[in-house]
Structure formats: structure tokens, C-alpha cells
Amino acid sequence: MYTLDRRALLRSGAVLGLLGGAGLAGCAEDGETPAPAPAASASPKAGGALRAAFVGGGSAETLNFLMGPTPLDYIRARCMHGALGILDPQAADGVRYEVLEAIDTSSDLSTYTLRLRAGATFTDGTPVTARDVLYSLNAPVTLGSLPFLKPPGQNFDLKSARIVDDRTLELPTKAPIADGRLILCQSTLIFKEGTREFTVGMPTCGPFRLTAFEPGRGATFERNDDYVGLAAGGGPYLDGLELRTIADSTARASALTGGQIDLAGDIGPVAARTLEGDGTFTVVTSELPYATQLSFAMNLSFAPFQDVRVRRAFKLAVDRKGIVDTVLFGRGFVGNDLPGLGFADYADGIEQRVRDTAQARKLLAEAGAEGLKVTLTTAPEMSGMAETATLFVENLKEIGVAAKLDQRAPGQLFSDFAAYVKLPFAASYSPPVPPLSNYASTRAGGAPSAFGFNRPDVDQLVVQARSATSADARRSAATAAQRILWDEGNQIIPVLVPSVIGQKANVRGIVDDPFTNFSQTYLA
């Protein structure tokens, strides 16, 4: 047990005896409907404190979410910093706004106008302005960041942005795009203009105010009464919040059942099944498209993977159904080597790839790659990730590949991202993101995270799809791009794993958001 300053959790009678945790990963048995979240009451109850546990990065954890490689780094930031919005396929614009009240587009898709909510302020009392938003959009380039935070600068001409007034910002696009709202709301968090360092006392505008942080151990928060959600009557409801680092999913589940926490994320399929039989707890499983994809990248800088027949053989070797059944205990979706399952632009008309070891062996023989030696690098960054890699290695052995596993410690796989993208064969995971914007941010133009994949023809099809004003034209180009990726790409996506959270029965308001900020969470 570790100790942080918990005085911040005592506001308004916060109950320190309530311990909690949260995280990512999981899904339902075949043919079984995922357990819904506990029903929210008409009037959520304010007060109380919650502690939440995630897999973190140990001593490498950082408040600088721009460079933070773990889900916990970004979830912590989501609690501190206001977001422009989050992806929500059920919303009118495909996003649910937070700091913004709306994003308008010009008829020719060349300009996006961002409108801030009235009354949005930082914790130092100063207003959140369009200048702060523009600075935050530029920050991934000016301050440095991981690739998943760079799409706004890749898609919008930020140098030509125009501040209309304190609450209005006009962003010209580099090329007409129809999915600009998705790009802006995937990951953009807002901090003050001029920010260079991320510290405990920095001004923030999220639902909670950070009071203490210790890398590898945890962070404590108090409610931000000036959050714009409160002004609209929409939370946050908790007086206090603590986010813990517990790397092992079994340990997180044990902390929950042992009465040490109220809510444990990424609990794993075995723990989920156990908790479902205990009326003291509930298991909340997200639905599509909120499923995290597990994937394997074949680096095209290495000669064997430059042959498309080898890439096809590896895709045919993986036992997708076996992973769902044996690793995830039925709590997962079979993947088809394409990201974004469940989003509107996903090419669901492409035939499902099935395992064919005989054809895989034939392709390897044709490529002169019989007896190929490979090392698959992985880590237990989320529940089932290391186990899936282990099973895949066995699958590859069955088609004559001399495969072995290099398993890193939790939080270490992505800690040196430049070194990671140079690995010949590597595991990964990605939160749910629409397929076109996913491609644009991670693979277009031979981005480092594409592991050597550089196809201008696919880039152009994605551009056509994203700029199309006609739904049919968009669908046609999107499907054509994804078919090439399915057939010739270097990414294997065998399964997608929805979020599975175990919690005490009195926890309410956990929503389908892979990077929750707990603004809707309350204790019944």
C-alpha cells in the first residue's frame, strides 16, 4: 500500500473508505449479450471519493501526456485537462463536445469553426480562450508528442488559423476533409497558451484538479467546481478521485474483491466471469465500436516481410477464433486485419479472413521463406495482449516458421517509441478510432508507426474518401483503400477487445469512452 496526500479527498464529506480503480479491455461470450452498465438514476448523487487502478508505466509515468506512452498517462490527463470532445458514433456530428459547444464546417469542407462554451475557465480563474485552443493544437509539434496526438497538425493549416474572438477559432484544412470533427476530438486536450511544463500545480480546465502525483504509484484529484460540465448540470459528481498504478490485471481484480478498491479496469476474462457470479460486483462491458484492437506489425524494412506472400501467410496462420475462445474466454470480436470495426467507414463487405495453414505453408514455399526465423516482441500492456502473442507464435510454428517470443515488462514496450518502430515484428494495441482518420494519422505517407508501409495509392484513396461530400463516393473510396490494406498490408488484427471493468455495485456512470475522465461517475 502506498501513501499519497489524501486531504484533497476530504471535501464535502468525501468517504476515504471507498477505494476504486478503472482501466481498459474485454467482451462477451459468443452469442451472449454484453452485460450493460448499471442503470443511472434520474438524479446522480454528488459526493464521495473513488480510487481507480490502471496498468501504468512505473517510474516512466509522466504528467506530460504528449509523451506519455501508457493509457494511464492519458486517462490522468483527461481528468485534468478539458477535451474538445470525444468520439461518439451516436451523436449528430459523430462527437460529443466538452470544452466546445460546436464545430461548424464550410460547405466546401475547407474551413472548420470551433466555438467554445461560455464560462469555460482554468483553475487559476482565467478564461479558456481560442488562443489556448490554438496553442494546444500546435503543441504536439512545438513541444513534441507521440504520433496519435499529431493528426490536427497533419490535417489543418494551423499557421493560417484565425482567432475571430475569444470564443471562436477558424481552422483552414490543408485539403478538404469531411471527418475534421473526428480528427479534432480524438485526442485534443486544452491547456494554457505558453505552457512548457506539466506539473501538479499547473492551471487546468478538466473535471478534476490534480493535487498529488507520484510516478509508478498514483495521483489524487479533487473536483473542479468551475468545470463547464457543472454549469450545465452534467458533473463531475465525485468529490475526490485517486488513480492508482497496478500493472497486473490479476492484482487489480484481487484488489477489488479484497475490498481495497471499488472499480478495477482491464480485469481479464477469468476475473470477469468470477465477478459476474457475485452480486457484490458488476461487470461493465463496452459495445462496438468501443473495442481496443490487438495487432501485430510486420516491418517492411526487413527482407522477408517485403514479400507480400509472407505477409499473407502470416495473416492466414493466426487462429482468430482460438484467441477469442481460449485467451479471451469468448470476450472479444474476431478481427479482419482492418482497424475501426463498428465505425461507419469500416469496410464490412470485405470477406472475413479465415485460418488456412496449408495455404500459408504454400505461400511461404513460393516466397522461399520456409524455416523463416522471427522474434515477436510484446508486453502485457492490456489484458490478453501477451497471451495473444504467445498463441500467435505457436500458430506460426505450425506453418514452419521458427518463431519465438520477446516479452517486455509492463509499460516498457512503447517507452522508447523510436526503437519500437524499428522492431522487425511487434505487437501493439490501439483504442477505437474510425478507420480513415486512423490511417491518416498512423500510416499515411510512410509514417514511422506504419512500420515501412508506404503506399501513395492508398493515401490517395483515403484522401478521396475523406474529402467526398457524397456518402456513396466516400464509401467506395474507403472500401477500395481498405481492400488493399486487407490484401497487401503489413498489419495483422486478429481480435478486438472491448473494455471490461469490474466494479462494486454502487458505482454508476461509467460510459463507453476508452479514455474515461470520470466526469459522469458517481456513487449510489
C-alpha positions, 0 to 999 in steps of 0.5 A, spaced: 500 500 500 502 506 498 501 513 501 499 519 497 496 526 500 489 524 501 486 531 504 484 533 497 479 527 498 476 530 504 471 535 501 464 535 502 464 529 506 468 525 501 468 517 504 476 515 504 473 508 505 471 507 498 477 505 494 476 504 486 480 503 480 478 503 472 482 501 466 481 498 459 479 491 455 474 485 454 467 482 451 462 477 451 461 470 450 459 468 443 452 469 442 451 472 449 449 479 450 454 484 453 452 485 460 450 493 460 452 498 465 448 499 471 442 503 470 443 511 472 438 514 476 434 520 474 438 524 479 446 522 480 448 523 487 454 528 488 459 526 493 464 521 495 471 519 493 473 513 488 480 510 487 481 507 480 487 502 478 490 502 471 496 498 468 501 504 468 508 505 466 512 505 473 517 510 474 516 512 466 509 515 468 509 522 466 504 528 467 506 530 460 501 526 456 504 528 449 509 523 451 506 519 455 506 512 452 501 508 457 493 509 457 494 511 464 498 517 462 492 519 458 486 517 462 490 522 468 490 527 463 483 527 461 481 528 468 485 534 468 485 537 462 478 539 458 477 535 451 474 538 445 470 532 445 470 525 444 468 520 439 461 518 439 458 514 433 451 516 436 451 523 436 449 528 430 456 530 428 459 523 430 462 527 437 460 529 443 463 536 445 466 538 452 470 544 452 466 546 445 459 547 444 460 546 436 464 545 430 461 548 424 464 546 417 464 550 410 460 547 405 466 546 401 469 542 407 475 547 407 474 551 413 472 548 420 469 553 426 470 551 433 466 555 438 467 554 445 462 554 451 461 560 455 464 560 462 469 555 460 475 557 465 482 554 468 483 553 475 487 559 476 480 563 474 482 565 467 478 564 461 479 558 456 480 562 450 481 560 442 488 562 443 489 556 448 485 552 443 490 554 438 496 553 442 494 546 444 493 544 437 500 546 435 503 543 441 504 536 439 509 539 434 512 545 438 513 541 444 513 534 441 508 528 442 507 521 440 504 520 433 496 519 435 496 526 438 499 529 431 493 528 426 490 536 427 497 538 425 497 533 419 490 535 417 489 543 418 493 549 416 494 551 423 499 557 421 493 560 417 488 559 423 484 565 425 482 567 432 475 571 430 474 572 438 475 569 444 470 564 443 471 562 436 477 559 432 477 558 424 481 552 422 483 552 414 484 544 412 490 543 408 485 539 403 478 538 404 476 533 409 469 531 411 471 527 418 475 534 421 470 533 427 473 526 428 480 528 427 479 534 432 476 530 438 480 524 438 485 526 442 485 534 443 486 536 450 486 544 452 491 547 456 494 554 457 497 558 451 505 558 453 505 552 457 512 548 457 511 544 463 506 539 466 506 539 473 501 538 479 500 545 480 499 547 473 492 551 471 487 546 468 480 546 465 478 538 466 473 535 471 478 534 476 484 538 479 490 534 480 493 535 487 498 529 488 502 525 483 507 520 484 510 516 478 509 508 478 504 509 484 498 514 483 495 521 483 489 524 487 484 529 484 479 533 487 473 536 483 473 542 479 467 546 481 468 551 475 468 545 470 463 547 464 460 540 465 457 543 472 454 549 469 450 545 465 448 540 470 452 534 467 458 533 473 463 531 475 459 528 481 465 525 485 468 529 490 475 526 490 478 521 485 485 517 486 488 513 480 492 508 482 498 504 478 497 496 478 500 493 472 497 486 473 490 485 471 490 479 476 492 484 482 487 489 480 481 484 480 484 481 487 484 488 489 477 489 488 474 483 491 479 484 497 475 490 498 481 495 497 478 498 491 471 499 488 472 499 480 478 495 477 479 496 469 482 491 464 480 485 469 481 479 464 476 474 462 477 469 468 476 475 473 470 477 469 466 471 469 468 470 477 465 477 478 459 476 474 457 470 479 457 475 485 452 480 486 457 484 490 460 486 483 458 488 476 461 487 470 461 493 465 462 491 458 463 496 452 459 495 445 462 496 438 465 500 436 468 501 443 473 495 442 481 496 443 484 492 437 490 487 438 495 487 432 501 485 430 506 489 425 510 486 420 516 491 418 517 492 411 524 494 412 526 487 413 527 482 407 522 477 408 516 481 410 517 485 403 514 479 400 507 480 400 506 472 400 509 472 407 505 477 409 499 473 407 501 467 410 502 470 416 495 473 416 492 466 414 496 462 420 493 466 426 487 462 429 482 468 430 477 464 433 482 460 438 484 467 441 477 469 442 475 462 445 481 460 449 485 467 451 479 471 451 474 466 454 469 468 448 470 476 450 472 479 444 470 480 436 474 476 431 478 481 427 479 482 419 486 485 419 482 492 418 482 497 424 475 501 426 470 495 426 463 498 428 465 505 425 461 507 419 467 507 414 469 500 416 469 496 410 464 490 412 463 487 405 470 485 405 470 477 406 472 475 413 479 472 413 479 465 415 485 460 418 488 456 412 495 453 414 496 449 408 495 455 404 500 459 408 505 453 408 504 454 400 505 461 400 511 461 404 514 455 399 513 460 393 516 466 397 522 461 399 521 463 406 520 456 409 524 455 416 523 463 416 526 465 423 522 471 427 522 474 434 515 477 436 516 482 441 510 484 446 508 486 453 502 485 457 500 492 456 492 490 456 489 484 458 490 478 453 495 482 449 501 477 451 497 471 451 495 473 444 502 473 442 504 467 445 498 463 441 500 467 435 507 464 435 505 457 436 500 458 430 506 460 426 510 454 428 505 450 425 506 453 418 514 452 419 516 458 421 521 458 427 518 463 431 519 465 438 517 470 443 520 477 446 516 479 452 517 486 455 515 488 462 509 492 463 509 499 460 516 498 457 514 496 450 512 503 447 517 507 452 522 508 447 517 509 441 523 510 436 526 503 437 519 500 437 518 502 430 524 499 428 522 492 431 522 487 425 515 484 428 511 487 434 505 487 437 501 493 439 494 495 441 490 501 439 483 504 442 477 505 437 478 510 432 474 510 425 478 507 420 480 513 415 482 518 420 486 512 423 490 511 417 491 518 416 494 519 422 498 512 423 500 510 416 499 515 411 505 517 407 510 512 410 509 514 417 514 511 422 508 507 426 506 504 419 512 500 420 515 501 412 508 501 409 508 506 404 503 506 399 501 513 395 495 509 392 492 508 398 493 515 401 490 517 395 484 513 396 483 515 403 484 522 401 478 521 396 474 518 401 475 523 406 474 529 402 467 526 398 461 530 400 457 524 397 456 518 402 456 513 396 463 516 393 466 516 400 464 509 401 467 506 395 473 510 396 474 507 403 472 500 401 477 500 395 483 503 400 481 498 405 481 492 400 488 493 399 490 494 406 486 487 407 490 484 401 497 487 401 498 490 408 503 489 413 498 489 419 495 483 422 488 484 427 486 478 429 481 480 435 478 486 438 477 487 445 472 491 448 473 494 455 471 490 461 471 493 468 469 490 474 466 494 479 462 494 486 455 495 485 454 502 487 458 505 482 454 508 476 456 512 470 461 509 467 460 510 459 463 507 453 469 512 452 476 508 452 479 514 455 474 515 461 475 522 465 470 520 470 466 526 469 459 522 469 461 517 475 458 517 481 456 513 487 449 510 489 
